[in-house]
Amino acid sequence: MKFSRRSFMLVTAGLASSLILERNVAAQTGPVLESDANAQALGYKTDASKVDHAKYANYQVGQACANCQFFQGKAGDATAPCTIFAGKQVNAKGWCSAYVKKA
């Protein structure tokens, strides 16, 4: 099969775009770090037992990412994407001030 210069350029551009998209998706699915600016703003902790009760008076024992409506995982998942953190992975035992109990 013979490629024209134009076909070659289109195929090359398409491949490059798909590789960049895959890399961006992989970067978004990384873990949320407590040091991330958004995580700090929301008081995210990877371990809910370490939440500052004085600063986050709305926190109640038993609240965790795993039973929050924004947690996108299944029961038993150790980590899963969270809609609050743009699909990044949160710890099921974690907590942040955006917590809303699953219905």
C-alpha positions as a Markdown table, in Angstrom:
| # | Residue | x | y | z |
|---|---|---|---|---|
| 1 | Met | 0.0 | 0.0 | 0.0 |
| 2 | Lys | 1.4 | 3.4 | -1.0 |
| 3 | Phe | 0.8 | 6.4 | 1.3 |
| 4 | Ser | 0.7 | 9.9 | 0.1 |
| 5 | Arg | 2.5 | 12.5 | 2.1 |
| 6 | Arg | -0.9 | 13.9 | 3.2 |
| 7 | Ser | -2.0 | 10.4 | 4.3 |
| 8 | Phe | 1.2 | 9.9 | 6.2 |
| 9 | Met | 0.8 | 13.2 | 8.0 |
| 10 | Leu | -2.8 | 12.5 | 9.0 |
| 11 | Val | -2.0 | 9.0 | 10.3 |
| 12 | Thr | 1.0 | 10.4 | 12.2 |
| 13 | Ala | -1.0 | 13.2 | 13.7 |
| 14 | Gly | -3.8 | 10.8 | 14.7 |
| 15 | Leu | -1.3 | 8.4 | 16.4 |
| 16 | Ala | 0.4 | 11.3 | 18.3 |
| 17 | Ser | -3.0 | 12.6 | 19.5 |
| 18 | Ser | -4.1 | 9.2 | 20.8 |
| 19 | Leu | -0.8 | 8.8 | 22.7 |
| 20 | Ile | -1.2 | 12.2 | 24.3 |
| 21 | Leu | -4.8 | 11.5 | 25.2 |
| 22 | Glu | -3.8 | 8.1 | 26.8 |
| 23 | Arg | -1.1 | 9.8 | 28.8 |
| 24 | Asn | -3.5 | 12.5 | 30.0 |
| 25 | Val | -6.1 | 10.0 | 31.1 |
| 26 | Ala | -3.4 | 8.0 | 32.9 |
| 27 | Ala | -2.2 | 11.1 | 34.7 |
| 28 | Gln | -5.8 | 12.0 | 35.8 |
| 29 | Thr | -6.3 | 8.5 | 37.3 |
| 30 | Gly | -3.3 | 8.8 | 39.7 |
| 31 | Pro | -3.8 | 9.1 | 43.4 |
| 32 | Val | -4.9 | 12.2 | 45.2 |
| 33 | Leu | -2.1 | 13.3 | 47.4 |
| 34 | Glu | -2.8 | 15.1 | 50.7 |
| 35 | Ser | -0.3 | 17.8 | 49.5 |
| 36 | Asp | -2.4 | 18.6 | 46.4 |
| 37 | Ala | -3.9 | 22.1 | 46.6 |
| 38 | Asn | -7.4 | 20.9 | 46.0 |
| 39 | Ala | -7.0 | 18.1 | 48.6 |
| 40 | Gln | -5.7 | 20.6 | 51.2 |
| 41 | Ala | -8.6 | 23.0 | 50.5 |
| 42 | Leu | -11.1 | 20.2 | 51.1 |
| 43 | Gly | -9.2 | 18.7 | 54.1 |
| 44 | Tyr | -8.7 | 15.4 | 52.3 |
| 45 | Lys | -7.0 | 12.7 | 54.4 |
| 46 | Thr | -6.2 | 9.2 | 53.1 |
| 47 | Asp | -7.2 | 7.9 | 56.5 |
| 48 | Ala | -10.4 | 9.4 | 57.9 |
| 49 | Ser | -9.3 | 8.7 | 61.5 |
| 50 | Lys | -6.7 | 11.5 | 61.1 |
| 51 | Val | -9.2 | 14.2 | 60.2 |
| 52 | Asp | -8.8 | 17.4 | 62.3 |
| 53 | His | -12.1 | 17.3 | 64.2 |
| 54 | Ala | -11.7 | 20.9 | 65.4 |
| 55 | Lys | -11.2 | 22.2 | 61.9 |
| 56 | Tyr | -13.9 | 19.9 | 60.3 |
| 57 | Ala | -16.7 | 19.8 | 62.8 |
| 58 | Asn | -19.0 | 18.2 | 60.2 |
| 59 | Tyr | -16.9 | 15.0 | 60.2 |
| 60 | Gln | -18.5 | 12.1 | 61.9 |
| 61 | Val | -17.0 | 8.7 | 62.8 |
| 62 | Gly | -17.9 | 6.2 | 60.1 |
| 63 | Gln | -17.8 | 8.7 | 57.2 |
| 64 | Ala | -15.3 | 7.6 | 54.5 |
| 65 | Cys | -14.8 | 7.9 | 50.8 |
| 66 | Ala | -16.1 | 4.4 | 50.3 |
| 67 | Asn | -19.6 | 5.4 | 51.5 |
| 68 | Cys | -19.6 | 8.8 | 49.8 |
| 69 | Gln | -21.8 | 9.4 | 46.7 |
| 70 | Phe | -18.7 | 10.8 | 44.9 |
| 71 | Phe | -16.7 | 7.6 | 45.2 |
| 72 | Gln | -16.9 | 5.8 | 41.9 |
| 73 | Gly | -15.7 | 2.4 | 43.1 |
| 74 | Lys | -17.5 | -0.8 | 44.1 |
| 75 | Ala | -17.9 | -2.1 | 47.6 |
| 76 | Gly | -14.5 | -3.5 | 48.7 |
| 77 | Asp | -12.4 | -1.4 | 46.4 |
| 78 | Ala | -9.3 | 0.0 | 48.2 |
| 79 | Thr | -9.1 | 3.0 | 45.9 |
| 80 | Ala | -11.4 | 4.4 | 43.2 |
| 81 | Pro | -11.9 | 7.5 | 41.1 |
| 82 | Cys | -13.7 | 10.5 | 42.8 |
| 83 | Thr | -15.8 | 13.0 | 40.9 |
| 84 | Ile | -14.7 | 15.8 | 43.3 |
| 85 | Phe | -11.1 | 15.2 | 42.4 |
| 86 | Ala | -11.6 | 15.0 | 38.6 |
| 87 | Gly | -11.5 | 11.3 | 38.5 |
| 88 | Lys | -8.2 | 10.9 | 40.5 |
| 89 | Gln | -8.0 | 7.9 | 42.8 |
| 90 | Val | -9.0 | 8.4 | 46.5 |
| 91 | Asn | -8.5 | 6.0 | 49.3 |
| 92 | Ala | -11.7 | 4.2 | 50.3 |
| 93 | Lys | -10.8 | 4.8 | 54.0 |
| 94 | Gly | -10.2 | 8.5 | 53.2 |
| 95 | Trp | -12.4 | 11.6 | 53.8 |
| 96 | Cys | -12.8 | 15.2 | 52.6 |
| 97 | Ser | -15.2 | 18.0 | 53.5 |
| 98 | Ala | -17.2 | 17.4 | 50.3 |
| 99 | Tyr | -18.5 | 14.1 | 51.8 |
| 100 | Val | -22.1 | 13.3 | 51.1 |
| 101 | Lys | -23.5 | 9.9 | 52.3 |
| 102 | Lys | -24.5 | 7.5 | 49.5 |
| 103 | Ala | -28.2 | 7.2 | 49.1 |
